[in-house]
Amino acid sequence: MKKNLKFISLALAVILLAVIGSACSGNDNKISVGIVLPTKDEERWVQDEQRFKDALKDTEYKTEILFSQGSPAKEKENVETLINKGIKVLIICPPDGDAAAAAVEAAKKEGIQVISYDRLITNTDAVDYYVTFDSVAVGAAQAQYLVDHAQGPGQPLYLYAGAATDNNAFLFFEGAWKVLQPKIADGTFKIANSSEAEALKVSAELTRDQMSKIIGQVTTNWDANEAKNKAQTHLTAAAADMKGDVVILAPNDGTSRSIADVFASDSAVTSYVVTGQDADKASVQYIIDGKQSMTVFKDVRTLVKDAMAMAVAILEGETPETTGSYHNGRIDVKAKQTDVIVVEQSNVKKELIDSAYYQAGDFTGL
């Protein structure tokens, strides 16, 4: 009988240890922070993925990073997958700000805190925080570069924008228009490729609907091929007085390189100044080679650090630090903003190499 009791006690102890071990294992594997990024097809988001992994490697929290590949349906599927894994915080960068509302609303119903990352999710109250670069300042910096390099009067100005589904595209354009419009109105620049912008050139500030009309004509959808095709169409239709020395507002580096290649191949274009943003490696090389004029450097390390600090604060029951707010069409979303830096040939080494963002060996002719 004593032997049986000992056996039963031992068996119960083994079972108890197995249960505890299973519970601990479950906690070890639990995902605290779910991250959904828009696509794996652009260098920028692959960089972000690695930065997020690096940011959490020395913490107790685990994360899983999924990509939506530009599809709101895939994005919603990704969010549902992360919800089922028990996340407490969702960091999400949407390919389409409006379409992402359904995904984050599903997360909010489960008590998950939502951080909109880099791009604002719009027309929903299911967003708690927004981590962003100052997008209006990005557009203003691009435009100011064009103004600083103007050769007017009457210099042709080509306008291009991001995707009409991305709220950031509107913020970039808003910032750019505020700087460009006075120089359009006084004749320094003449708009070469948008009848909607030409019709509104006396308006110092544009409504969302007015910007939408312009962006609808000059959108690249953040796609390099679409940007190339649009630039080719514009140059083919352009009169002689819309060539020569031109300035080009290109929304980001991927589209900037495509647009620059098109303008460089037109013998009637004697020179061009073209903007960009993101400091893609390929565009940094273009800047070194004199093919792209500038880029707006948004240090992803800082943005990721801000996003993860916000997530950790939420997980630890604290209130995240914010520096402003953005209206998303439904509510004012508290935001943490990160500064941006203009990079051109003269300061590539200082801003991108000396800061260890890139290695000198990544480039030629530096």
N, C-alpha and C positions, 0 to 999 in steps of 0.2 A: 504493500500500500504506500509506504514511504517512497519507494522507487517510482511509483506512478505519479505521486504528488510532485516529486522532483522533476520528473519528465514533463508533466503538465506546466510546471512553473517555468522550466527552461523554454518550452515551446512558446508560452505566452511572452516571455522576454524577447525571444527571437522575432515574434510577430510585431511586438511593440517597437523594437529597433527598426524593423523593416518599414513600418508605417512612418516613424519619425524620419528615417532616411529618405523615404519617398517624398514626404512633405518638404524636407530641406532641399531635395533635388528639384522639386517643383518650384520652390522659391528662387533657387539659383538660376533656373532657366526662364523665369518670368520676365517678360518684356515690359520695361517701365515707360520707355519713350518710343513711340512709333513715328517714323519719318517717311513722308511721301514726297518725292521729287518729280518734276515734270517729264524729264526724258533723259535717257542715257546716251543720246546721240550727239550731245553738245559737250564740248570740253568743260564748260563752266560747271555743269551739274555733276560731272565725274569728279572734278576737283572738290566740290561740296561734299560728295559722298565720303571721300577720304578724310576731309577735315572733320566731319561728324564722328567718324570712327576714332580718329585721333583724340578728339575732345573728350570722349567718354572712357577711354581705355584705362585710365587711372582712377575711375570712380566705381562705386558699388552698383551703379545702374547699368542695365542692359538696354540695347536699342536694336531695332530692325529697320533697315532702309529699303524701301520699295520704289520702283519707278513706274510712272503712268504712261510713258511713251506718247504723250500728247493727247491721250484719250480720257475724257471725263468718266466714261463707263469703267475703264480700267482703274482709274483713280478711286472711284467709289468701291470697287471690288477690293482694292488695296486697303482702304480704310476699314472695310468690314473684316478683312483678314486680321488686321491689327487689333480691332475691337475684340475679336474672339480670342486673341492672345493676352488679353487683360491689361492693355496699356492704360496708363493714367494721364499721359500727356501726348497729344498729337501735334507734330510739327509738319506743316503741309505747304508746299508751293504749287499752286494750281496752274495748269495750262490755260484754263478758262475760269476767271474769277467768279462769274455768275453760276456756271455749271457746278462748281465745287461746293455750292451751298448745301446741296442735298447730302453730300458725303459728311460734311462737318456737323450738320444737324443730327445725323445718325450717331455721331460720336458724342455730341452733347447730351443726347437722350440717355447715354450710358454713364453720364457724370464725368466725362473726359474733358479736360481743359484743352482748348484749341489755340495753337500759335500759328498765325498766318506768316509764312516765311518768304521774304523778298517780294512776293506779289500778294496784293490784298485780295482776300475773298470778299465778294460784294453781295449786297442785297440779302443779308441774313444777320440775325442777332446771335448766331452760334459761334462767333469768333471772340475769343477773350483778349488776345494780344496780337500785336503785329511787330515783327522784327524786320527792319528795312534799311537800305541806304536811302538817303534823302533824294528821292527820285526827281522831284522838282529841281533840286540843285544840280542833278546830273544833266538834265536838259539845258539848264541855264549855262552850265560850264561848256557844253558842246557849242551852244549858240555864241557864247562870248568868244570862243576860239575863232569862230568864223568872222565875227565882228572885228576882232583884233587883227585878222589877216585880210580884211577887205581891201579891194583895189577899185572900188566904185569911182564915180557914180554909175548906176545902171548895171552892176555886175550880176550875172545870172545866178540865181539861188535855186538849187534843187532840193526839195523836201522829201524825206522818207520817214516812215514811222514803223513801230512794231505792230503787234497784232491788235485788232480792234476788240478782241475778247480778253485782253490783258489790261487791267486797270493801270499798270505801270506805264503802258504806252501813252496813255492820256496824261499822266503826271510828267513824263519826260517831255511830251510835246508842249504841255502847259508852261513848263520852265523855259523851253526853247523859244516859244512864241513871245513871251514877255521881253526877252532880250532882242529877238530879231525884228519884232513888229515896228519899233521906232525907226529902224534902219531900212525897213521896207517902205514905210510911210514917207521917209525923207528922200527916197530915191537911191540910197546907197546900193540896195539890192533890188532886183526885179525877179518876181517869182516865175520860174520857167516851166513848172510841170503840174500845177494845181489851180484849176479855175476857181475852186471853192476857196482856197487861200487868197487868191487874187481878189475875189469878191469881198473878203473880210479884212483886207489889209489895213483899213482905217480903224479897226477894232483893237484897242489895246488889250482887252481881256475877252476871252471866248467862253461861251457856255459849253457844257458837255455836248449838246447837240451840234453846235457849230464845229467843235473839234472832231466830232464823229464824222461829219461830212468831209472834212479835209483828210482825216486818217483813212477814210474809205477809199479815197483816190490814190493815196500814196503808201498804203500799207505794204509791208514786206511779209507779214505774218511770221516774223523772225526767221524766215527761211532764205537761205543764201541763193538758191535757184530762182525763187520768186523775185528776190531783189535784183538778180542779174537780168531776168526777163523784163522786169519793169523798167530798169535803167536803159536797156536796149530800145524798148518801145519809146521811151521819152526822148532819147537822143535821135532816134530815127525821125521823130515828128518835129524836133526842135528846129527853129529857123536859125539862120547864121548868127543873128545877134544874141542868141541864147547859148552860144558856145564861146570859144576863146578862153578867157580866164574865169573859171567858175568856182563856186563854193557849194558844198554838198552836206546837208544834215542827214547823216546815216545813223540809225538808232543804236546799233551795236556792232561788235567787231566782225561777226560772221557775215552780216549783210554789207558792212563797210568794205571788206575785201572784194566781194563780188561786184559791188558798185564801182569801186576804184578800178578794177580790171577793165570794166566796160568803158569807163571814161578815158582810161589810159590808152585804149585801143582806137579811139576816135581821133583822127589826125586834125580835126577842126577844134579840138579841145587843146589849147596850148598849155594850160596848167589847171590843177584842181587842188582844193583844200577839202579834205573829207574827215568827218568825225567818226568816233566809235565809242564803245564802252565794254568793259570786262577784262581788258588786258590779257586776252587770249595769247598763247605763245605764238601762234601763227601771225597775229596782228602786231605783236611786239617786233617780230622779224620784219614785217612790212614797214613798220615805223623806222626801224634801223636802216632799211633799204630805201626809204623815201617814197614808198608806195602808199602808205596811209599816214595822215598828218598827226593824229593824236588818238588817245583812248582815255576814257575815264576809268581810272583804276579803283575798283571796289574790292578792298581787301577782304576776301571771303573768310580768312582766318578770324577777323574781328566779328563778322556777321555770325558765323557759326558759334563763336565764343559767347556772343550776346544771347543767341537762341538757346544754347545749352545752359547758360547761367539762369535764364528765365525758367527753363524746364525744371532745373534742379530746385530753384526757389519754390516752385509750385509743389514739387514732390515733398519738400521739407516743410510745407505748410506756411511758407513766407509769401510776402507780396513782392512780385518782381519789380525791378527798377524800370521806369518808363520816362521818356523825355518829351512826349507830345502825343498827338492823336490824329487819326485820319477818319473821315466820314466814309463809310462803305456803302452809302445809299440807304441804310437802315439805322445804323448806330454809329457813334463815335468810338473807334477802336483804339485803346491805349497802345502807344507805340514806343519802341526803342530805336532811335535813328543812329546810323553810322556815317561818318564823314567820308567824302570821296576826294580823289586826287587826280589832277590832270597830268597825263604823261605824254611827252613828245620826245623827239630825238635827243634833246639836250639833257633830259633828266631820267632817261630809261635806266641807266646804271644805278643812280642814287635811289630811285623809288622801288625798283623791281629786283635788282641784283644785291645791292648793299643791305636791303631789308630781308634778304634770304627768301623772298617769295619765289624767285627762280634762281637757277644756277647760271653763271656766265657761259658755261659749256653748252647750254641749251640753244645758243644763238651764234651766228657767224657775223663778222664785221662789227662786233661791239666795240 
